[in-house]
Amino acid sequence: MNADDQLNELKKIRQVDTPPFLYTRIQSRIDALTEAPAPRQWAWGFSLGAVLVLALNMGVLLTATNTKRESSVSDVVSAMQLSTNNDFYHE
């Protein structure tokens, strides 16, 4: 079966007649749905997670500001073993 035959098969499909009350049934089911509150376990878990993340961030910020590391460009260059001269041809 080639592609043209497959496309011709699609022409045989007819539109289905839906009952006239189907839309109203669907709409009434949607309207009947109520908001379900989040379980208390989720609320406690989210709160605990947020507090832990906040505490971790504060701890990192406080330790970063307390330690005074004097790093300069020359320290980074020497640590990465980069060349400190700007000669292109190494003359």
Gaussian input, Z-matrix of N, CA and C with variables (Angstrom, degrees):
# hf/3-21g

backbone

0 1
 N
 C     1     B1
 C     2     B2     1     A1
 N     3     B3     2     A2     1     D1
 C     4     B4     3     A3     2     D2
 C     5     B5     4     A4     3     D3
 N     6     B6     5     A5     4     D4
 C     7     B7     6     A6     5     D5
 C     8     B8     7     A7     6     D6
 N     9     B9     8     A8     7     D7
 C    10    B10     9     A9     8     D8
 C    11    B11    10    A10     9     D9
 N    12    B12    11    A11    10    D10
 C    13    B13    12    A12    11    D11
 C    14    B14    13    A13    12    D12
 N    15    B15    14    A14    13    D13
 C    16    B16    15    A15    14    D14
 C    17    B17    16    A16    15    D15
 N    18    B18    17    A17    16    D16
 C    19    B19    18    A18    17    D17
 C    20    B20    19    A19    18    D18
 N    21    B21    20    A20    19    D19
 C    22    B22    21    A21    20    D20
 C    23    B23    22    A22    21    D21
 N    24    B24    23    A23    22    D22
 C    25    B25    24    A24    23    D23
 C    26    B26    25    A25    24    D24
 N    27    B27    26    A26    25    D25
 C    28    B28    27    A27    26    D26
 C    29    B29    28    A28    27    D27
 N    30    B30    29    A29    28    D28
 C    31    B31    30    A30    29    D29
 C    32    B32    31    A31    30    D30
 N    33    B33    32    A32    31    D31
 C    34    B34    33    A33    32    D32
 C    35    B35    34    A34    33    D33
 N    36    B36    35    A35    34    D34
 C    37    B37    36    A36    35    D35
 C    38    B38    37    A37    36    D36
 N    39    B39    38    A38    37    D37
 C    40    B40    39    A39    38    D38
 C    41    B41    40    A40    39    D39
 N    42    B42    41    A41    40    D40
 C    43    B43    42    A42    41    D41
 C    44    B44    43    A43    42    D42
 N    45    B45    44    A44    43    D43
 C    46    B46    45    A45    44    D44
 C    47    B47    46    A46    45    D45
 N    48    B48    47    A47    46    D46
 C    49    B49    48    A48    47    D47
 C    50    B50    49    A49    48    D48
 N    51    B51    50    A50    49    D49
 C    52    B52    51    A51    50    D50
 C    53    B53    52    A52    51    D51
 N    54    B54    53    A53    52    D52
 C    55    B55    54    A54    53    D53
 C    56    B56    55    A55    54    D54
 N    57    B57    56    A56    55    D55
 C    58    B58    57    A57    56    D56
 C    59    B59    58    A58    57    D57
 N    60    B60    59    A59    58    D58
 C    61    B61    60    A60    59    D59
 C    62    B62    61    A61    60    D60
 N    63    B63    62    A62    61    D61
 C    64    B64    63    A63    62    D62
 C    65    B65    64    A64    63    D63
 N    66    B66    65    A65    64    D64
 C    67    B67    66    A66    65    D65
 C    68    B68    67    A67    66    D66
 N    69    B69    68    A68    67    D67
 C    70    B70    69    A69    68    D68
 C    71    B71    70    A70    69    D69
 N    72    B72    71    A71    70    D70
 C    73    B73    72    A72    71    D71
 C    74    B74    73    A73    72    D72
 N    75    B75    74    A74    73    D73
 C    76    B76    75    A75    74    D74
 C    77    B77    76    A76    75    D75
 N    78    B78    77    A77    76    D76
 C    79    B79    78    A78    77    D77
 C    80    B80    79    A79    78    D78
 N    81    B81    80    A80    79    D79
 C    82    B82    81    A81    80    D80
 C    83    B83    82    A82    81    D81
 N    84    B84    83    A83    82    D82
 C    85    B85    84    A84    83    D83
 C    86    B86    85    A85    84    D84
 N    87    B87    86    A86    85    D85
 C    88    B88    87    A87    86    D86
 C    89    B89    88    A88    87    D87
 N    90    B90    89    A89    88    D88
 C    91    B91    90    A90    89    D89
 C    92    B92    91    A91    90    D90
 N    93    B93    92    A92    91    D91
 C    94    B94    93    A93    92    D92
 C    95    B95    94    A94    93    D93
 N    96    B96    95    A95    94    D94
 C    97    B97    96    A96    95    D95
 C    98    B98    97    A97    96    D96
 N    99    B99    98    A98    97    D97
 C   100   B100    99    A99    98    D98
 C   101   B101   100   A100    99    D99
 N   102   B102   101   A101   100   D100
 C   103   B103   102   A102   101   D101
 C   104   B104   103   A103   102   D102
 N   105   B105   104   A104   103   D103
 C   106   B106   105   A105   104   D104
 C   107   B107   106   A106   105   D105
 N   108   B108   107   A107   106   D106
 C   109   B109   108   A108   107   D107
 C   110   B110   109   A109   108   D108
 N   111   B111   110   A110   109   D109
 C   112   B112   111   A111   110   D110
 C   113   B113   112   A112   111   D111
 N   114   B114   113   A113   112   D112
 C   115   B115   114   A114   113   D113
 C   116   B116   115   A115   114   D114
 N   117   B117   116   A116   115   D115
 C   118   B118   117   A117   116   D116
 C   119   B119   118   A118   117   D117
 N   120   B120   119   A119   118   D118
 C   121   B121   120   A120   119   D119
 C   122   B122   121   A121   120   D120
 N   123   B123   122   A122   121   D121
 C   124   B124   123   A123   122   D122
 C   125   B125   124   A124   123   D123
 N   126   B126   125   A125   124   D124
 C   127   B127   126   A126   125   D125
 C   128   B128   127   A127   126   D126
 N   129   B129   128   A128   127   D127
 C   130   B130   129   A129   128   D128
 C   131   B131   130   A130   129   D129
 N   132   B132   131   A131   130   D130
 C   133   B133   132   A132   131   D131
 C   134   B134   133   A133   132   D132
 N   135   B135   134   A134   133   D133
 C   136   B136   135   A135   134   D134
 C   137   B137   136   A136   135   D135
 N   138   B138   137   A137   136   D136
 C   139   B139   138   A138   137   D137
 C   140   B140   139   A139   138   D138
 N   141   B141   140   A140   139   D139
 C   142   B142   141   A141   140   D140
 C   143   B143   142   A142   141   D141
 N   144   B144   143   A143   142   D142
 C   145   B145   144   A144   143   D143
 C   146   B146   145   A145   144   D144
 N   147   B147   146   A146   145   D145
 C   148   B148   147   A147   146   D146
 C   149   B149   148   A148   147   D147
 N   150   B150   149   A149   148   D148
 C   151   B151   150   A150   149   D149
 C   152   B152   151   A151   150   D150
 N   153   B153   152   A152   151   D151
 C   154   B154   153   A153   152   D152
 C   155   B155   154   A154   153   D153
 N   156   B156   155   A155   154   D154
 C   157   B157   156   A156   155   D155
 C   158   B158   157   A157   156   D156
 N   159   B159   158   A158   157   D157
 C   160   B160   159   A159   158   D158
 C   161   B161   160   A160   159   D159
 N   162   B162   161   A161   160   D160
 C   163   B163   162   A162   161   D161
 C   164   B164   163   A163   162   D162
 N   165   B165   164   A164   163   D163
 C   166   B166   165   A165   164   D164
 C   167   B167   166   A166   165   D165
 N   168   B168   167   A167   166   D166
 C   169   B169   168   A168   167   D167
 C   170   B170   169   A169   168   D168
 N   171   B171   170   A170   169   D169
 C   172   B172   171   A171   170   D170
 C   173   B173   172   A172   171   D171
 N   174   B174   173   A173   172   D172
 C   175   B175   174   A174   173   D173
 C   176   B176   175   A175   174   D174
 N   177   B177   176   A176   175   D175
 C   178   B178   177   A177   176   D176
 C   179   B179   178   A178   177   D177
 N   180   B180   179   A179   178   D178
 C   181   B181   180   A180   179   D179
 C   182   B182   181   A181   180   D180
 N   183   B183   182   A182   181   D181
 C   184   B184   183   A183   182   D182
 C   185   B185   184   A184   183   D183
 N   186   B186   185   A185   184   D184
 C   187   B187   186   A186   185   D185
 C   188   B188   187   A187   186   D186
 N   189   B189   188   A188   187   D187
 C   190   B190   189   A189   188   D188
 C   191   B191   190   A190   189   D189
 N   192   B192   191   A191   190   D190
 C   193   B193   192   A192   191   D191
 C   194   B194   193   A193   192   D192
 N   195   B195   194   A194   193   D193
 C   196   B196   195   A195   194   D194
 C   197   B197   196   A196   195   D195
 N   198   B198   197   A197   196   D196
 C   199   B199   198   A198   197   D197
 C   200   B200   199   A199   198   D198
 N   201   B201   200   A200   199   D199
 C   202   B202   201   A201   200   D200
 C   203   B203   202   A202   201   D201
 N   204   B204   203   A203   202   D202
 C   205   B205   204   A204   203   D203
 C   206   B206   205   A205   204   D204
 N   207   B207   206   A206   205   D205
 C   208   B208   207   A207   206   D206
 C   209   B209   208   A208   207   D207
 N   210   B210   209   A209   208   D208
 C   211   B211   210   A210   209   D209
 C   212   B212   211   A211   210   D210
 N   213   B213   212   A212   211   D211
 C   214   B214   213   A213   212   D212
 C   215   B215   214   A214   213   D213
 N   216   B216   215   A215   214   D214
 C   217   B217   216   A216   215   D215
 C   218   B218   217   A217   216   D216
 N   219   B219   218   A218   217   D217
 C   220   B220   219   A219   218   D218
 C   221   B221   220   A220   219   D219
 N   222   B222   221   A221   220   D220
 C   223   B223   222   A222   221   D221
 C   224   B224   223   A223   222   D222
 N   225   B225   224   A224   223   D223
 C   226   B226   225   A225   224   D224
 C   227   B227   226   A226   225   D225
 N   228   B228   227   A227   226   D226
 C   229   B229   228   A228   227   D227
 C   230   B230   229   A229   228   D228
 N   231   B231   230   A230   229   D229
 C   232   B232   231   A231   230   D230
 C   233   B233   232   A232   231   D231
 N   234   B234   233   A233   232   D232
 C   235   B235   234   A234   233   D233
 C   236   B236   235   A235   234   D234
 N   237   B237   236   A236   235   D235
 C   238   B238   237   A237   236   D236
 C   239   B239   238   A238   237   D237
 N   240   B240   239   A239   238   D238
 C   241   B241   240   A240   239   D239
 C   242   B242   241   A241   240   D240
 N   243   B243   242   A242   241   D241
 C   244   B244   243   A243   242   D242
 C   245   B245   244   A244   243   D243
 N   246   B246   245   A245   244   D244
 C   247   B247   246   A246   245   D245
 C   248   B248   247   A247   246   D246
 N   249   B249   248   A248   247   D247
 C   250   B250   249   A249   248   D248
 C   251   B251   250   A250   249   D249
 N   252   B252   251   A251   250   D250
 C   253   B253   252   A252   251   D251
 C   254   B254   253   A253   252   D252
 N   255   B255   254   A254   253   D253
 C   256   B256   255   A255   254   D254
 C   257   B257   256   A256   255   D255
 N   258   B258   257   A257   256   D256
 C   259   B259   258   A258   257   D257
 C   260   B260   259   A259   258   D258
 N   261   B261   260   A260   259   D259
 C   262   B262   261   A261   260   D260
 C   263   B263   262   A262   261   D261
 N   264   B264   263   A263   262   D262
 C   265   B265   264   A264   263   D263
 C   266   B266   265   A265   264   D264
 N   267   B267   266   A266   265   D265
 C   268   B268   267   A267   266   D266
 C   269   B269   268   A268   267   D267
 N   270   B270   269   A269   268   D268
 C   271   B271   270   A270   269   D269
 C   272   B272   271   A271   270   D270

   B1=1.4475
   B2=1.5297
   B3=1.3012
   B4=1.4638
   B5=1.5245
   B6=1.3108
   B7=1.4614
   B8=1.5274
   B9=1.3447
   B10=1.4636
   B11=1.5211
   B12=1.3283
   B13=1.4705
   B14=1.5205
   B15=1.3268
   B16=1.4572
   B17=1.5216
   B18=1.3266
   B19=1.4581
   B20=1.5223
   B21=1.3069
   B22=1.4675
   B23=1.5234
   B24=1.3193
   B25=1.4619
   B26=1.5277
   B27=1.3302
   B28=1.4569
   B29=1.5179
   B30=1.3087
   B31=1.4648
   B32=1.5303
   B33=1.3149
   B34=1.4641
   B35=1.5277
   B36=1.3134
   B37=1.4570
   B38=1.5149
   B39=1.3345
   B40=1.4622
   B41=1.5212
   B42=1.3095
   B43=1.4523
   B44=1.5259
   B45=1.3108
   B46=1.4559
   B47=1.5245
   B48=1.3164
   B49=1.4580
   B50=1.5182
   B51=1.3183
   B52=1.4561
   B53=1.5216
   B54=1.3161
   B55=1.4656
   B56=1.5296
   B57=1.3193
   B58=1.4630
   B59=1.5261
   B60=1.3168
   B61=1.4661
   B62=1.5190
   B63=1.3206
   B64=1.4626
   B65=1.5362
   B66=1.3006
   B67=1.4667
   B68=1.5219
   B69=1.3160
   B70=1.4717
   B71=1.5214
   B72=1.3192
   B73=1.4805
   B74=1.5329
   B75=1.3175
   B76=1.4630
   B77=1.5251
   B78=1.3311
   B79=1.4638
   B80=1.5252
   B81=1.3296
   B82=1.4689
   B83=1.5326
   B84=1.3328
   B85=1.4667
   B86=1.5235
   B87=1.3153
   B88=1.4701
   B89=1.5199
   B90=1.3254
   B91=1.4620
   B92=1.5286
   B93=1.3325
   B94=1.4597
   B95=1.5289
   B96=1.3225
   B97=1.4660
   B98=1.5167
   B99=1.3035
   B100=1.4520
   B101=1.5225
   B102=1.3016
   B103=1.4561
   B104=1.5179
   B105=1.3052
   B106=1.4564
   B107=1.5259
   B108=1.3124
   B109=1.4697
   B110=1.5227
   B111=1.3079
   B112=1.4557
   B113=1.5256
   B114=1.3163
   B115=1.4715
   B116=1.5294
   B117=1.3111
   B118=1.4693
   B119=1.5247
   B120=1.3231
   B121=1.4623
   B122=1.5267
   B123=1.3135
   B124=1.4586
   B125=1.5229
   B126=1.3132
   B127=1.4626
   B128=1.5312
   B129=1.3317
   B130=1.4632
   B131=1.5321
   B132=1.3134
   B133=1.4686
   B134=1.5184
   B135=1.3185
   B136=1.4569
   B137=1.5219
   B138=1.3181
   B139=1.4668
   B140=1.5206
   B141=1.3108
   B142=1.4601
   B143=1.5200
   B144=1.3239
   B145=1.4636
   B146=1.5123
   B147=1.3308
   B148=1.4651
   B149=1.5157
   B150=1.3261
   B151=1.4640
   B152=1.5275
   B153=1.3256
   B154=1.4599
   B155=1.5269
   B156=1.3220
   B157=1.4698
   B158=1.5240
   B159=1.3112
   B160=1.4608
   B161=1.5266
   B162=1.3260
   B163=1.4630
   B164=1.5273
   B165=1.3113
   B166=1.4605
   B167=1.5292
   B168=1.3230
   B169=1.4697
   B170=1.5239
   B171=1.3067
   B172=1.4624
   B173=1.5262
   B174=1.3148
   B175=1.4603
   B176=1.5090
   B177=1.3224
   B178=1.4628
   B179=1.5162
   B180=1.3303
   B181=1.4677
   B182=1.5250
   B183=1.3217
   B184=1.4603
   B185=1.5161
   B186=1.3099
   B187=1.4692
   B188=1.5188
   B189=1.3122
   B190=1.4699
   B191=1.5169
   B192=1.3129
   B193=1.4613
   B194=1.5230
   B195=1.3201
   B196=1.4706
   B197=1.5175
   B198=1.2924
   B199=1.4643
   B200=1.5165
   B201=1.2985
   B202=1.4605
   B203=1.5172
   B204=1.3070
   B205=1.4536
   B206=1.5129
   B207=1.2982
   B208=1.4470
   B209=1.5186
   B210=1.2969
   B211=1.4581
   B212=1.5156
   B213=1.2663
   B214=1.4497
   B215=1.5110
   B216=1.2863
   B217=1.4611
   B218=1.5219
   B219=1.3104
   B220=1.4717
   B221=1.5282
   B222=1.3283
   B223=1.4625
   B224=1.5285
   B225=1.3111
   B226=1.4615
   B227=1.5156
   B228=1.3307
   B229=1.4643
   B230=1.5252
   B231=1.3046
   B232=1.4647
   B233=1.5268
   B234=1.3077
   B235=1.4582
   B236=1.5246
   B237=1.3269
   B238=1.4645
   B239=1.5275
   B240=1.3228
   B241=1.4620
   B242=1.5234
   B243=1.3293
   B244=1.4559
   B245=1.5213
   B246=1.3031
   B247=1.4537
   B248=1.5157
   B249=1.3248
   B250=1.4623
   B251=1.5225
   B252=1.3196
   B253=1.4498
   B254=1.5259
   B255=1.3113
   B256=1.4473
   B257=1.5232
   B258=1.3069
   B259=1.4643
   B260=1.5283
   B261=1.3404
   B262=1.4571
   B263=1.5244
   B264=1.3064
   B265=1.4628
   B266=1.5226
   B267=1.2664
   B268=1.4707
   B269=1.5196
   B270=1.3092
   B271=1.4771
   B272=1.4859
   A1=107.65
   A2=116.73
   A3=120.11
   A4=110.59
   A5=115.37
   A6=120.78
   A7=111.76
   A8=117.64
   A9=119.91
   A10=111.54
   A11=116.11
   A12=119.40
   A13=111.31
   A14=115.69
   A15=119.14
   A16=111.32
   A17=116.65
   A18=119.58
   A19=110.86
   A20=117.50
   A21=120.43
   A22=111.12
   A23=117.47
   A24=121.20
   A25=110.82
   A26=116.05
   A27=119.82
   A28=112.37
   A29=117.24
   A30=120.68
   A31=112.04
   A32=116.76
   A33=120.73
   A34=112.76
   A35=116.92
   A36=120.57
   A37=108.81
   A38=115.72
   A39=121.07
   A40=109.36
   A41=115.66
   A42=120.36
   A43=109.02
   A44=115.69
   A45=121.39
   A46=108.70
   A47=116.06
   A48=120.68
   A49=108.51
   A50=115.80
   A51=120.47
   A52=109.78
   A53=116.25
   A54=118.86
   A55=109.99
   A56=118.19
   A57=120.00
   A58=113.52
   A59=118.32
   A60=121.27
   A61=112.54
   A62=118.92
   A63=121.34
   A64=111.00
   A65=117.60
   A66=120.65
   A67=110.98
   A68=117.77
   A69=119.83
   A70=111.00
   A71=116.69
   A72=119.31
   A73=110.76
   A74=115.43
   A75=119.16
   A76=109.96
   A77=115.75
   A78=120.02
   A79=111.42
   A80=117.03
   A81=119.60
   A82=111.31
   A83=117.65
   A84=119.75
   A85=111.34
   A86=116.38
   A87=119.42
   A88=109.94
   A89=116.79
   A90=120.16
   A91=112.07
   A92=117.14
   A93=120.60
   A94=112.33
   A95=116.86
   A96=119.39
   A97=109.76
   A98=115.38
   A99=120.91
   A100=108.46
   A101=115.21
   A102=118.82
   A103=109.56
   A104=114.87
   A105=119.72
   A106=108.03
   A107=117.88
   A108=118.42
   A109=110.35
   A110=114.90
   A111=119.81
   A112=109.13
   A113=117.31
   A114=119.57
   A115=110.69
   A116=115.41
   A117=120.23
   A118=111.81
   A119=116.99
   A120=119.44
   A121=110.67
   A122=117.09
   A123=120.46
   A124=110.17
   A125=116.45
   A126=120.13
   A127=110.22
   A128=116.90
   A129=119.95
   A130=111.02
   A131=116.12
   A132=119.42
   A133=112.03
   A134=116.14
   A135=119.24
   A136=111.27
   A137=116.19
   A138=119.84
   A139=111.10
   A140=116.50
   A141=120.36
   A142=110.93
   A143=116.94
   A144=120.40
   A145=112.15
   A146=117.20
   A147=120.56
   A148=111.01
   A149=117.30
   A150=120.61
   A151=110.44
   A152=117.53
   A153=120.42
   A154=111.64
   A155=116.46
   A156=119.55
   A157=110.33
   A158=117.08
   A159=120.85
   A160=110.95
   A161=117.17
   A162=120.78
   A163=111.03
   A164=116.79
   A165=120.34
   A166=110.57
   A167=116.57
   A168=119.93
   A169=111.65
   A170=116.82
   A171=120.01
   A172=110.76
   A173=116.91
   A174=120.23
   A175=112.29
   A176=116.58
   A177=119.90
   A178=110.30
   A179=116.90
   A180=119.32
   A181=111.67
   A182=117.31
   A183=119.48
   A184=111.90
   A185=118.37
   A186=119.74
   A187=110.86
   A188=118.32
   A189=120.23
   A190=110.93
   A191=117.48
   A192=119.24
   A193=111.85
   A194=117.82
   A195=120.42
   A196=112.53
   A197=117.89
   A198=120.30
   A199=108.71
   A200=114.49
   A201=119.61
   A202=108.38
   A203=114.78
   A204=119.34
   A205=107.42
   A206=115.27
   A207=119.75
   A208=108.20
   A209=115.32
   A210=118.69
   A211=107.81
   A212=115.09
   A213=119.76
   A214=108.69
   A215=114.98
   A216=120.38
   A217=110.26
   A218=116.73
   A219=119.28
   A220=111.27
   A221=117.42
   A222=120.32
   A223=111.22
   A224=116.23
   A225=120.40
   A226=110.64
   A227=116.78
   A228=121.09
   A229=110.36
   A230=117.37
   A231=119.06
   A232=111.72
   A233=118.19
   A234=120.67
   A235=111.62
   A236=116.10
   A237=119.81
   A238=111.97
   A239=116.81
   A240=123.92
   A241=111.29
   A242=114.72
   A243=120.48
   A244=109.51
   A245=115.17
   A246=120.17
   A247=109.25
   A248=115.65
   A249=119.25
   A250=112.90
   A251=118.54
   A252=119.51
   A253=110.14
   A254=115.69
   A255=121.30
   A256=112.42
   A257=118.03
   A258=120.99
   A259=108.44
   A260=113.44
   A261=117.13
   A262=112.16
   A263=117.25
   A264=119.68
   A265=112.59
   A266=119.37
   A267=124.74
   A268=110.82
   A269=117.46
   A270=121.58
   A271=112.72
   D1=121.13
   D2=-179.10
   D3=-90.20
   D4=-178.67
   D5=-174.51
   D6=-67.12
   D7=-35.28
   D8=-179.97
   D9=-65.41
   D10=-38.83
   D11=178.00
   D12=-65.55
   D13=-38.25
   D14=179.31
   D15=-66.32
   D16=-38.77
   D17=178.63
   D18=-69.47
   D19=-34.10
   D20=178.43
   D21=-68.01
   D22=-29.16
   D23=176.97
   D24=-63.78
   D25=-31.61
   D26=179.91
   D27=-68.20
   D28=-24.56
   D29=179.49
   D30=-69.85
   D31=-17.06
   D32=-179.25
   D33=-81.30
   D34=-10.17
   D35=-177.26
   D36=-73.96
   D37=131.35
   D38=178.55
   D39=-107.57
   D40=154.31
   D41=177.25
   D42=-73.81
   D43=138.01
   D44=-178.70
   D45=-85.92
   D46=134.70
   D47=176.46
   D48=-83.04
   D49=122.38
   D50=179.62
   D51=-95.48
   D52=150.10
   D53=177.00
   D54=-63.79
   D55=146.92
   D56=-176.64
   D57=-67.04
   D58=-20.99
   D59=-177.64
   D60=-93.37
   D61=2.99
   D62=-176.49
   D63=-64.69
   D64=-44.82
   D65=-179.43
   D66=-61.88
   D67=-41.27
   D68=-179.22
   D69=-68.11
   D70=-34.83
   D71=176.42
   D72=-64.48
   D73=-45.34
   D74=-179.70
   D75=-63.12
   D76=-42.73
   D77=-179.49
   D78=-64.61
   D79=-38.37
   D80=179.53
   D81=-68.50
   D82=-35.03
   D83=176.81
   D84=-67.99
   D85=-38.43
   D86=177.69
   D87=-65.50
   D88=-42.16
   D89=179.83
   D90=-67.39
   D91=-27.30
   D92=-178.32
   D93=-76.61
   D94=-15.97
   D95=-179.91
   D96=-69.49
   D97=138.39
   D98=176.77
   D99=-115.79
   D100=156.68
   D101=177.46
   D102=-71.57
   D103=128.81
   D104=177.41
   D105=-92.83
   D106=125.28
   D107=178.44
   D108=-69.05
   D109=152.08
   D110=178.44
   D111=-67.31
   D112=141.13
   D113=177.43
   D114=-60.37
   D115=148.59
   D116=-178.80
   D117=-60.30
   D118=-31.99
   D119=179.32
   D120=-63.26
   D121=-38.67
   D122=178.32
   D123=-66.17
   D124=-42.26
   D125=-179.39
   D126=-63.14
   D127=-45.05
   D128=178.30
   D129=-65.09
   D130=-41.19
   D131=179.38
   D132=-63.80
   D133=-42.88
   D134=178.14
   D135=-64.52
   D136=-42.59
   D137=179.47
   D138=-63.12
   D139=-45.08
   D140=179.48
   D141=-63.12
   D142=-42.73
   D143=178.05
   D144=-62.43
   D145=-41.94
   D146=179.11
   D147=-64.27
   D148=-40.80
   D149=179.07
   D150=-65.94
   D151=-40.66
   D152=178.88
   D153=-64.44
   D154=-42.92
   D155=178.77
   D156=-64.59
   D157=-41.79
   D158=178.27
   D159=-63.03
   D160=-43.33
   D161=179.16
   D162=-64.82
   D163=-40.36
   D164=178.81
   D165=-64.16
   D166=-44.08
   D167=178.27
   D168=-62.65
   D169=-43.09
   D170=178.88
   D171=-64.28
   D172=-40.87
   D173=178.26
   D174=-62.38
   D175=-42.22
   D176=179.22
   D177=-66.26
   D178=-42.19
   D179=-179.96
   D180=-65.43
   D181=-40.79
   D182=-179.22
   D183=-68.11
   D184=-40.13
   D185=179.05
   D186=-71.94
   D187=-30.09
   D188=179.16
   D189=-71.55
   D190=-34.36
   D191=-179.63
   D192=-81.16
   D193=-25.07
   D194=-179.17
   D195=-77.63
   D196=-34.10
   D197=-179.41
   D198=-84.59
   D199=125.52
   D200=179.63
   D201=-104.98
   D202=99.37
   D203=176.80
   D204=-103.88
   D205=125.85
   D206=178.31
   D207=-97.79
   D208=91.24
   D209=176.80
   D210=-106.62
   D211=134.92
   D212=179.63
   D213=-119.30
   D214=177.91
   D215=-179.74
   D216=-63.62
   D217=-37.50
   D218=-178.59
   D219=-66.24
   D220=-34.17
   D221=176.59
   D222=-65.65
   D223=-41.20
   D224=179.07
   D225=-67.03
   D226=-42.31
   D227=-179.69
   D228=-63.79
   D229=-43.14
   D230=179.99
   D231=-70.47
   D232=-34.38
   D233=178.95
   D234=-68.17
   D235=-33.44
   D236=-179.71
   D237=-91.94
   D238=0.72
   D239=179.21
   D240=54.83
   D241=48.02
   D242=177.64
   D243=-91.79
   D244=160.20
   D245=178.16
   D246=-78.83
   D247=138.79
   D248=-178.60
   D249=-101.05
   D250=0.11
   D251=177.12
   D252=-105.24
   D253=160.35
   D254=-176.37
   D255=-109.18
   D256=27.18
   D257=179.20
   D258=-79.46
   D259=130.54
   D260=179.56
   D261=-81.00
   D262=-35.21
   D263=-171.72
   D264=-109.45
   D265=8.38
   D266=178.04
   D267=51.14
   D268=52.26
   D269=-179.65
   D270=-84.76

